[in-house]
Amino acid sequence: HMADGGRPITAADLGTLFADRCLVDKTRDAKDAASRGDAHRDQRDPDDEPDRVEDLLTASIAAMPRENADGDPPPYGRRLVDSWRPADDSYFGGGGAFPEIPVVQFPSAIGWDAKGTPEKAKGRGVSSTQGTSQAVPPSPASLDLDFDQLQTIHARMMLRLGPDLDDPASVPHRENLRRAKDVASRRTTKEWDTLVSFCANVAAKAKATRGPDAAIRSEDIVKYLLDSHPNAREITRVDSPDPQTVTERYLIKGGVGAGEPVVVTDGGRDWARWSVTELGARFPKSFVRCNDRAPARREDEADDASGGAQRSCALSAREYAEYCANRPGIDDIVSLRRADAPFYGNGLQHDVFAARDEGSTHADDGHLTVTDAFPSPKFTSNCDQVREIVTMTHQALIPNAPPGMGEEMATSLSGSLSKVFVGPCGTVTRLHQDCANAHAWLGQASGRKLFVCFPPSDAAHLDVIGAEKETRQSTIDPLTPKDAQPAGYLENATPTVFVLEPGEVVLVPCGWWHYAAALDPSVTVMRNFFTASPPSNHVDLVGTIIQRAKQASTCC
């Protein structure tokens, strides 16, 4: 998101930015370009950045093995050996692309908008310091980048990381990445601006009470919210609860869907205390997808004033940890006001960090995976019955299934319900209910996180968004100033407010609405689950399994 008009970066924008490097200039004499490029390389210190990356590109293209005598691409099996890549649109004349060639390709200009009037083209180029916009260039046949490289370059632009000085492959792009870091206007969202204003108000109260050097404490935030809503209350906290007590007193509380949240202060006592930085160091090459709004909402697409549709990018865990470390903290109000809305690695399944990468800077300490490092809290041992529900449902649906198939399905579905949320200070999860009427527990491996929860019965006072079909979400932001909140919300809603500290775990029964905001760089471990005995929300999981089975049979 660095092009004119506050848009997400498109293929056309990347093409303009990397036009020197990536586009094939068919009008240039290849041999002449090659000789000039070779001479240029011979005279330049290898540690210096190129003065004319265009010459480097043209020379490298000219040096590549060309098509055979008939003008066709090399035969299948020879293309990689010959270091060949498509350099002309005519190579795609037979249809499709070349899947064995690991570069970004544009058959028939797919994904590359080279047409349109000058009016339409305006704003699709890269902003310059003079505020002008370059025209969209003609589509190339391919780029000399694979998809992961292109995706990483795009992410470093969006996150203003600048060039990766430790990556030799980034040398030709360093100037462009430096330029991208400075030319984009501030990108924000309504929920980010609300959080920053909230932090400023809390900081002002803390300084008025404890002096000009006072830092924001968790109790400052909770007190401010308790004072902002007449019905707000603090959450119950317990130590080492009996699993059966947790199920009966908090999860079910005497009836289906009538539970209440509780914080188990030692719920994560068996967890590794991995920070965002340490997670990046342990799994440096794992690819992390991050978003600037969570959860995504359909209505955002038509509301540019609040920040527009969710923007996403992906990069290595090492680079994402670098991004998180460079973000301002909760007490740096001046920098928070200048900063973009943060990108959030929300809902990352454990297999994103399935095993330690080569290049990890940590010795093996027994925690090889995220699943190993963050086992389910002991208080959930009775109520998390996902595997049993899935296995029994599978057996009822397919009684003659081969041995082990039900267990395999249970393992797969159960694994998909465990996630990690990683991000810098200031990431926000907007007010929502979890899908499929699931229970949840969420715990802090590192960093603090603010939560505001509402019971299912408060839905009538939370301005629920009707257009969201996949999820149930609310427009209410609990951090909005009191005088800007709807009257019905202030009169009738009953928020539960708390800050989750490292090592603590909160149990959120099904149907409860919850909002969250990270007060520090944060690693949050989360799991959705279902309970059949005592009767709770197992019917919703069974219904989901049956629906998926129907969809699968329709597809087949």
Salt bridges, closest charged atoms under 4 A:
ASP13 OD1 - ARG7 NH2 3.34
ASP25 OD2 - ARG28 NE 3.72
ASP32 OD2 - ARG36 NE 3.31
ASP38 OD1 - ARG41 NH2 2.00
GLU49 OE2 - ARG178 NH1 2.92
GLU54 OE2 - ARG28 NH2 3.08
GLU54 OE1 - ARG52 NH2 2.54
ASP55 OD1 - ARG28 NH1 3.84
ASP55 OD1 - ARG36 NH1 3.48
ASP82 OD1 - ARG78 NH2 2.56
ASP88 OD2 - LYS26 NZ 3.31
GLU100 OE2 - ARG79 NH1 2.63
ASP113 OD2 - ARG124 NH1 3.53
ASP144 OD2 - ARG21 NH2 3.40
ASP164 OD2 - ARG318 NH2 2.87
GLU175 OE1 - ARG178 NH1 3.82
GLU191 OE1 - ARG293 NH2 2.75
GLU191 OE1 - ARG430 NH1 3.95
ASP193 OD1 - ARG186 NH2 3.25
ASP220 OD2 - ARG210 NH2 2.82
ASP227 OD2 - LYS223 NZ 2.89
GLU260 OE2 - ARG233 NH2 3.83
GLU260 OE1 - LYS253 NZ 2.50
ASP266 OD2 - ARG269 NH1 3.26
ASP270 OD2 - LYS378 NZ 2.53
GLU278 OE2 - ARG282 NH2 2.88
GLU278 OE2 - HIS362 ND1 3.78
ASP292 OD2 - ARG311 NE 2.58
ASP300 OD1 - ARG293 NH1 3.63
ASP300 OD2 - ARG430 NH2 2.75
GLU319 OE2 - ARG156 NH1 2.85
GLU322 OE2 - ARG156 NH2 3.61
ASP340 OD2 - ARG160 NE 2.51
ASP340 OD2 - ARG187 NH2 3.13
ASP365 OD2 - ARG282 NH2 2.84
ASP384 OD2 - ARG527 NE 2.62
GLU407 OE1 - ARG387 NH2 2.74
ASP434 OD1 - HIS432 NE2 3.21
ASP434 OD1 - HIS514 NE2 3.28
GLU470 OE2 - ARG298 NH2 2.39
GLU504 OE1 - ARG237 NH1 2.93
ASP520 OD2 - ARG448 NE 2.75
